[in-house]
Amino acid sequence: MTTVERQRAKSLFPEIADFFAGFPSWPSLRPMFDTNLMRLEDELTDDKYMVRAEIPGVDPDKDIEITVQDGRLTIRAERQEKKETNGRSEFNYGSFVRTVSLPASADEENITADYDKGILTVSVPLRETQPSPKRIEVKAGT
């Protein structure tokens, strides 16, 4: 006996995956958006937690705001740049916000921040005493 293979009928509408195959992938689009990202690095040592952010072209007195609340450090920055050449002007602007969770032993009262050559460095000292874990008693249902 012979087996007859059925051919799938072609649809008038392409598969959804075929439709999106012609578009560039997200990684190839990333360089277009990199100008509006804030690169952030953090480092944890025995006595401090350091966060470094690349924020070139900003005035640290006016354009950077650092806040701490509920164990989270938030860095906000806004860049505004205007270039005028030969009767033509260009504007470049953007705002950036990044939030990181602080270690449990962070001393939020003594945080310092420095800005030098486009690099913002936030230093968070750590307390020597770690909060001890609290044991919760489980009660059996009655």
N, C-alpha and C positions, 0 to 999 in steps of 0.2 A: 504494500500500500504506500502511496506517496503522500507526503505532507505538503499541504498548500500553505504558503506563507501569505499572510495578509499585510498589505502595505498600508501604512498610516496615511490617511488623507491629509493633504497639506491644507492648512488653514489660511484664510485670507489675511489674518492678523499674525504678525510674528510673535514668537515666544517673548516674554518680558525680558529674559536674560539676553536674547539677541538684540533687543532694542537698546539696552544699555551698553552693549559691547563696543559701540562706536564712540562712547564718551571716555575721556581720559580718567585714569584711576586717581583716587584721593592722594596717594603719595606723590604723584607727579604734579598735583596742584599745590602742594604744601609751600614751595618757594614763593608763591604769590602772596601767601598769608603770613609768612615769617616776619614781615616788617611790623606786624601788630602783635607779636608775641613777646613776652618777657621771659628771657631765659633765666632759670633759677637753679642754684646749686645749694645743697645743705650738707653740713658736716657736724657730726656729734663726737665730742671728745669727753674726757673724764670730767672736765670742769666747765664746759660751755657748749652751747649749740649755736652754730653760725649759719647764717643764710646769706648768700651772695646773689645779687640780681644784676643783670646787664641792662642798664637803662641809659644809654648815651643820649646826649643832646637835651637834657632837662636841667632846669634850675632846681636844685634840691630844696631850697627855701620855699619856693612857690608851687612846684609841680609834683612833689612826693609827699604822701601821707601814709604813716605807719600806725596801725592800731592793734591793740591786744584785747581780746575779750573771750572769756570761757575757754582758755587754753588754746586759742587760735591766733596766729599772727597774720595780719592782712597788710599787704603792700599795695598801695594805689599810686599810679603815676599817670601823668598826662603830658604828652609831647605836642608842641605846636611849633611849626617851622614855616617861615615864609621866605621865599627867594624871589628876587626881582632882578631880571637881566634884560636889557634891550627892550624895555617897554612891555615885557611879559612877566607875569608873576605866577608862582606855583605855591600851593599850600600843601603841607604834609602834617597831618595830625592824627592822633590816636590816643586812646586811654587803655590802661592795662590794670588788671586786678589779679593778684595771686594770693591765696590763703594756704598756710601750712599749719598743721597741728604741732603744738609744742610738746616736748617730753613732760612727763608727770612731775618731775623735779625742777621744772623751770622757775626761775625767780623773776616773775613778771614785773616786779617793781624796779629792777635795775637793768633793764634792756637799754643798749646803746646802739646808735646807727651812725655810720660814716659814709660819705660819698666822695670818691676820688677817681678821676679819669673815666667816668661813665659806669663805674661799678659801685653799687650800693652794698654795704656790708652791715648786717644786723647781727649783733652779738647778744646772746641770751645766756646769762650765767646760770649754772645749775646749783641747787642747794645740795649740801652734803647728805642731809637726811632724806631718804626716800620715804614717801608715805607707805606705811606698812599695810599689807592687805588686811581687810576686815572680814572676819568669818561670819557668815550668816547662818543662823540655825534654821533647819528645816523642821516644821511642825507637821506631824502626821494628821491627816483629816479624821474627824470624828464621825 
